[in-house]
């Protein structure tokens, strides 16, 4: 997919996200397709068509994927998957849809030097879920943040590694975004460079085991990273994730099945979950 294609997809996401916000704020059984389409300034025909192009299913079916009952069922299914994985002795990171994600952690010494001697490339790109700033080194992707304001995004990156050398490369960032967000015929390898405490990295690596279209609660995630009594600390580590989507913290929901908060907006989280569930159900992985 070209950069223009990703831009169009990103613009469509903005409309879909606005519709999701409208649905979440007006959850009544009488909410009609006409009302949702009107809220985003589209005709019913174009709204339905956009939904089909974006996720491959109808708006009604998409809304069902976002429902609490579906989330509860997904949590139960995930629990069975995790039990089976534990019984089989599965270790290491798992496959994430069409990507093979591996990672390594920065050493304490590297963290202490705050990026001294580190060359970081970065750039703005479009994704199905809005604009992103992606940063990477020769060892892998180290930063991925959603947002509309470049200065704010870059300020966050620079605060992470104040002594690093930065080079802006928007064209390369767009190519990387295409690799991340566009389905491929064969699994594509992608490496991450993680900066965090030992516990945070343990949580993030556990998140990589949660498959696309699966959901996990904080207590399940705590069990997955072998800290069953540390659900609160796990939640804190999830909130510290600075590599959005690739480390799929959007797949963590409350025990009740409610979507809950998300660093980059609950509407974006809902869009991601619906998009992944739809791709899974239609075989568009």
C-alpha positions in Angstrom: 0.0 0.0 0.0 1.3 3.5 -0.9 1.7 6.4 1.5 -1.4 7.9 -0.1 -3.2 4.7 0.6 -2.2 4.8 4.2 -3.3 8.4 4.4 -6.7 7.6 3.0 -7.0 4.7 5.5 -6.0 7.0 8.3 -8.6 9.6 7.2 -11.2 6.9 7.1 -10.2 5.9 10.6 -10.9 9.4 11.9 -14.5 9.0 10.6 -14.9 5.5 12.0 -13.4 6.6 15.4 -15.9 9.5 15.5 -18.7 7.0 14.9 -17.4 4.7 17.6 -17.4 7.7 20.0 -20.9 8.5 19.1 -22.0 4.9 19.7 -20.3 4.7 23.1 -21.9 8.0 24.2 -25.4 7.1 23.0 -25.7 3.4 23.8 -29.4 2.7 23.5 -31.2 -0.1 21.8 -32.9 2.4 19.5 -29.7 3.8 18.1 -30.1 3.6 14.3 -27.7 3.3 11.5 -29.0 6.6 10.1 -28.2 8.4 13.4 -24.6 7.0 13.4 -24.0 7.9 9.7 -25.4 11.4 10.3 -23.1 12.0 13.3 -20.1 11.7 11.0 -21.5 13.6 8.1 -22.0 10.6 5.8 -25.0 9.1 4.0 -26.1 5.7 5.2 -24.9 4.2 1.9 -21.4 5.7 2.1 -21.1 4.9 5.8 -21.9 1.2 5.3 -19.6 1.1 2.3 -16.8 2.7 4.3 -17.2 0.2 7.1 -17.1 -2.7 4.6 -14.0 -1.3 3.0 -12.3 -0.7 6.4 -13.1 -3.9 8.3 -14.9 -6.2 5.8 -18.2 -6.5 7.8 -21.3 -4.4 8.4 -21.5 -1.7 11.1 -24.0 -3.8 13.0 -21.6 -6.7 13.2 -18.7 -4.4 14.1 -20.7 -3.0 17.0 -21.3 -6.5 18.2 -17.5 -7.0 18.4 -17.3 -4.0 20.7 -19.9 -5.2 23.1 -19.2 -6.2 26.6 -20.6 -9.7 26.2 -18.3 -10.4 23.3 -15.4 -9.2 25.4 -16.4 -11.5 28.3 -16.5 -14.4 25.9 -13.1 -13.5 24.5 -11.7 -13.4 28.0 -12.9 -16.9 28.6 -11.5 -18.1 25.3 -8.2 -16.5 26.1 -8.1 -18.1 29.5 -8.3 -21.5 27.8 -5.6 -20.6 25.3 -3.3 -19.5 28.1 -4.0 -22.7 30.0 -3.1 -24.7 27.0 0.0 -22.7 26.3 1.2 -23.2 29.9 0.5 -26.9 29.8 2.5 -27.2 26.6 5.4 -25.3 28.1 5.2 -22.6 25.5 7.8 -19.8 26.1 9.1 -16.7 24.3 7.1 -14.3 22.2 4.3 -15.4 19.9 3.2 -14.5 16.4 1.3 -11.3 16.0 -1.1 -11.5 13.0 1.3 -11.1 10.0 4.3 -10.1 11.9 7.0 -12.1 13.7 7.9 -9.8 16.6 11.1 -10.4 18.6 12.7 -8.0 21.0 15.7 -7.3 23.2 16.1 -5.0 26.2 18.5 -2.2 26.6 21.1 -2.8 29.3 21.0 -0.8 32.6 24.2 0.9 31.4 22.6 2.0 28.1 19.6 3.3 30.0 21.8 5.2 32.4 23.6 6.9 29.5 20.2 8.2 28.3 20.9 7.5 24.7 24.5 8.7 24.5 26.1 7.2 21.4 22.7 6.1 20.2 21.6 7.1 16.6 17.8 7.2 16.4 15.9 7.6 13.1 12.3 8.8 13.3 9.4 10.0 11.2 5.7 10.7 10.9 3.5 8.3 9.1 -0.2 7.4 8.7 -1.8 4.3 10.0 -5.4 3.0 10.0 -5.7 4.4 13.5 -4.4 7.9 12.9 -1.0 9.6 12.6 2.0 7.9 14.3 5.5 8.9 15.1 7.8 5.9 14.7 11.4 5.8 15.9 14.0 3.1 15.4 17.7 2.2 15.7 19.8 -0.4 13.9 18.6 -2.8 16.6 14.8 -2.3 16.1 11.8 -0.1 16.6 12.1 1.7 20.0 9.1 4.1 19.9 5.7 4.2 18.3 3.1 6.8 19.5 -0.2 8.0 18.1 -1.0 11.7 18.0 -1.8 14.7 15.9 0.8 17.2 17.2 4.3 16.6 16.0 6.1 18.7 18.6 4.4 16.9 21.4 5.3 13.5 19.9 8.9 14.4 19.3 9.2 16.0 22.7 8.2 12.6 24.2 10.8 10.8 22.1 13.6 13.2 23.0 12.7 13.0 26.7 13.2 9.2 26.5 16.8 9.6 25.1 18.0 13.1 25.7 21.6 12.4 24.7 20.8 10.5 21.5 21.4 11.8 18.0 18.1 12.1 16.0 17.6 12.1 12.3 14.1 12.6 10.7 13.2 10.2 7.9 9.5 10.4 7.1 9.8 8.3 3.9 11.4 5.4 5.8 8.8 5.8 8.6 6.0 5.5 6.0 7.5 2.3 4.7 7.8 0.9 8.2 4.2 1.8 8.9 3.1 0.0 5.8 5.0 -3.1 7.0 3.4 -2.9 10.4 -0.3 -2.1 9.5 -0.7 -3.7 6.1 -1.4 -7.5 6.0 1.3 -9.6 4.2 1.1 -12.9 2.5 4.0 -14.2 4.6 4.9 -13.4 8.2 7.3 -10.4 8.3 10.1 -10.2 10.9 10.2 -7.1 13.1 12.5 -6.4 16.0 11.8 -4.2 19.0 14.3 -2.4 21.3 12.7 -2.1 24.8 13.6 0.4 27.4 12.2 -0.3 30.9 12.6 -2.0 34.2 12.9 -5.8 34.3 9.3 -6.1 35.5 8.0 -3.8 32.7 9.8 -5.7 30.1 8.5 -9.0 31.5 4.9 -7.6 31.1 5.5 -6.3 27.6 6.9 -9.7 26.5 3.9 -11.4 28.0 1.6 -9.1 26.0 3.3 -10.3 22.8 1.9 -13.7 23.5 -1.7 -12.4 23.3 -2.8 -13.2 19.8 -4.7 -10.9 17.5 -8.5 -10.9 18.3 -7.8 -12.4 21.7 -8.4 -10.3 24.9 -6.7 -10.5 28.3 -7.6 -9.1 31.7 -5.1 -7.6 34.0 -5.2 -10.6 36.3 -4.7 -12.9 33.3 -1.8 -10.9 32.1 -0.3 -11.0 35.6 -0.6 -14.8 35.5 0.9 -14.9 32.1 4.0 -13.0 33.3 4.2 -15.3 36.3 3.2 -12.6 38.8 -0.4 -13.6 39.7 -0.7 -11.3 42.6 0.6 -8.2 40.9 -2.3 -7.2 38.7 -2.0 -3.5 39.8 1.7 -3.4 39.0 1.0 -5.1 35.7 -1.5 -2.4 34.9 1.1 0.3 35.6 3.6 -1.4 33.3 0.9 -1.6 30.6 0.5 2.1 30.9 4.2 2.7 30.5 4.3 1.1 27.1 5.8 3.4 24.5 5.6 1.1 21.5 1.9 1.2 20.7 0.1 -1.5 18.7 3.3 -3.7 18.3 3.2 -4.3 22.0 -0.5 -4.8 22.1 -1.6 -3.2 25.3 -4.9 -2.4 23.5 -5.9 -6.1 24.0 -6.0 -5.7 27.8 -9.5 -5.0 29.1 -11.3 -5.0 32.5 -12.5 -8.2 34.1 -16.1 -7.1 33.4 -15.4 -7.0 29.7 -15.4 -3.2 29.5 -12.8 -1.7 27.2 -11.4 0.6 29.9 -8.9 3.4 29.5 -6.2 3.6 26.8 -3.2 5.9 26.6 -4.1 6.9 23.1 -7.9 7.2 23.6 -10.6 4.6 24.3 -12.2 5.2 20.9 -8.9 4.3 19.2 -8.7 1.2 21.4 -12.2 0.2 20.4 -11.4 0.7 16.8 -8.3 -1.5 17.1 -10.2 -4.3 18.8 -13.1 -4.2 16.3 -10.7 -4.1 13.4 -8.7 -7.1 14.7 -11.8 -9.1 15.5 -13.3 -8.4 12.1 -10.1 -9.4 10.3 -9.9 -12.6 12.3 -13.5 -13.5 11.6 -13.3 -12.9 7.9 -9.9 -14.5 7.4 -8.3 -11.1 6.4 -5.2 -11.7 8.6 
